[in-house]
Amino acid sequence: MRNGQIIVTRQGLKIVQIQGMRTQSLKERLGGLLVLDPLKKHQALWITPCNSIHTFGMQYALDLVYIDKNKQVCGFVENIPPWRMSFLWCANSVMELMAGSIQQMGIQRGDDCIWLD
């Protein structure tokens, strides 16, 4: 798992900076948050490549930000409870956040997501 920062911008202006973890292997993608400590405020797991997730076995709800191949937000799901599935065909990756984060951070479709090591 790589640690870094995720910068979300809109029209070139920074909206929010998030402490990030990014998957690097199939094993990390499959384990996801099931093998990690619960997310904190302004913390995210960026799963790539990925256009679908499940919350089977999770103990808490998540917000999901779907990101396309151009690193733009192409969709999101707020407050997805445990034991659910979600997918978006146009997505190339998914950012998992603590429930309530999308609204709190003001993330919108079309925002750009930048990974910094």
C-alpha positions as CSV (number, residue, x, y, z in Angstrom):
1,M,0.0,0.0,0.0
2,R,1.4,3.4,-1.0
3,N,0.8,6.4,1.3
4,G,0.4,9.9,-0.1
5,Q,-1.9,12.8,-0.6
6,I,-5.0,13.2,-2.7
7,I,-5.7,16.7,-4.0
8,V,-9.2,17.3,-5.3
9,T,-9.4,20.4,-7.6
10,R,-12.1,22.1,-9.5
11,Q,-11.2,24.3,-12.4
12,G,-7.6,24.4,-11.2
13,L,-8.5,25.4,-7.6
14,K,-7.8,23.1,-4.7
15,I,-11.0,22.0,-3.0
16,V,-9.6,19.6,-0.4
17,Q,-6.5,17.6,0.5
18,I,-6.9,14.1,1.7
19,Q,-4.5,11.7,3.4
20,G,-4.5,8.7,1.1
21,M,-3.6,5.1,0.8
22,R,-3.4,3.6,-2.7
23,T,-3.5,-0.1,-3.6
24,Q,-0.6,-1.5,-5.6
25,S,-1.5,-5.2,-5.9
26,L,-4.5,-7.5,-6.5
27,K,-4.1,-8.7,-2.9
28,E,-4.4,-5.2,-1.6
29,R,-7.5,-4.5,-3.8
30,L,-9.2,-7.6,-2.6
31,G,-8.5,-6.9,1.1
32,G,-9.3,-3.2,0.9
33,L,-10.6,-1.7,4.1
34,L,-11.4,-5.2,5.5
35,V,-7.8,-5.6,6.5
36,L,-7.2,-1.9,7.5
37,D,-8.1,0.2,10.5
38,P,-11.4,2.2,10.0
39,L,-10.9,5.4,8.0
40,K,-10.6,8.7,9.8
41,K,-11.8,12.2,8.8
42,H,-9.9,13.4,5.6
43,Q,-8.5,9.9,5.0
44,A,-9.2,7.7,1.9
45,L,-8.4,4.5,0.3
46,W,-7.9,4.8,-3.5
47,I,-8.4,1.5,-5.2
48,T,-7.0,1.2,-8.7
49,P,-7.8,-0.2,-11.2
50,C,-11.4,-0.7,-10.0
51,N,-14.9,0.1,-11.0
52,S,-16.9,-1.8,-8.4
53,I,-16.7,-2.5,-4.7
54,H,-18.5,-4.5,-2.0
55,T,-19.0,-3.8,1.6
56,F,-19.5,-7.4,2.7
57,G,-18.0,-7.8,6.2
58,M,-17.7,-4.1,6.8
59,Q,-18.8,-2.7,10.1
60,Y,-19.6,0.8,9.0
61,A,-20.9,2.8,6.0
62,L,-18.7,4.5,3.4
63,D,-18.8,7.2,0.8
64,L,-17.5,6.2,-2.6
65,V,-16.0,8.5,-5.2
66,Y,-15.7,6.9,-8.7
67,I,-12.9,8.3,-10.8
68,D,-12.5,7.9,-14.6
69,K,-9.3,7.2,-16.6
70,N,-8.7,11.0,-16.8
71,K,-8.7,11.2,-13.0
72,Q,-12.0,13.1,-12.9
73,V,-14.9,12.3,-10.6
74,C,-17.5,10.5,-12.8
75,G,-19.9,9.5,-10.0
76,F,-20.3,8.9,-6.3
77,V,-22.4,7.0,-3.7
78,E,-23.0,8.5,-0.3
79,N,-23.4,6.5,2.9
80,I,-23.4,3.0,1.4
81,P,-24.1,0.6,4.2
82,P,-22.4,-2.7,5.0
83,W,-23.3,-5.8,2.9
84,R,-23.9,-3.9,-0.4
85,M,-22.3,-3.8,-3.8
86,S,-21.8,-0.8,-6.1
87,F,-20.3,-0.3,-9.6
88,L,-20.0,2.3,-12.3
89,W,-18.9,1.2,-15.8
90,C,-17.1,4.5,-16.7
91,A,-14.9,4.4,-13.6
92,N,-11.3,3.4,-13.6
93,S,-10.8,3.6,-9.8
94,V,-12.7,4.2,-6.6
95,M,-11.9,6.3,-3.6
96,E,-13.4,5.0,-0.3
97,L,-14.0,7.7,2.4
98,M,-15.7,7.8,5.8
99,A,-19.5,8.3,5.4
100,G,-20.5,11.9,5.2
101,S,-17.1,13.0,3.6
102,I,-18.4,13.8,0.1
103,Q,-20.9,16.3,1.3
104,Q,-18.5,17.7,4.0
105,M,-15.6,18.1,1.5
106,G,-17.9,19.4,-1.3
107,I,-16.7,16.9,-3.9
108,Q,-18.6,17.1,-7.2
109,R,-18.8,15.3,-10.5
110,G,-16.1,16.7,-12.8
111,D,-13.6,17.5,-10.0
112,D,-10.0,16.4,-10.7
113,C,-8.2,14.0,-8.4
114,I,-4.4,14.1,-8.2
115,W,-2.2,11.6,-6.3
116,L,1.0,12.9,-4.7
117,D,3.6,10.6,-3.2
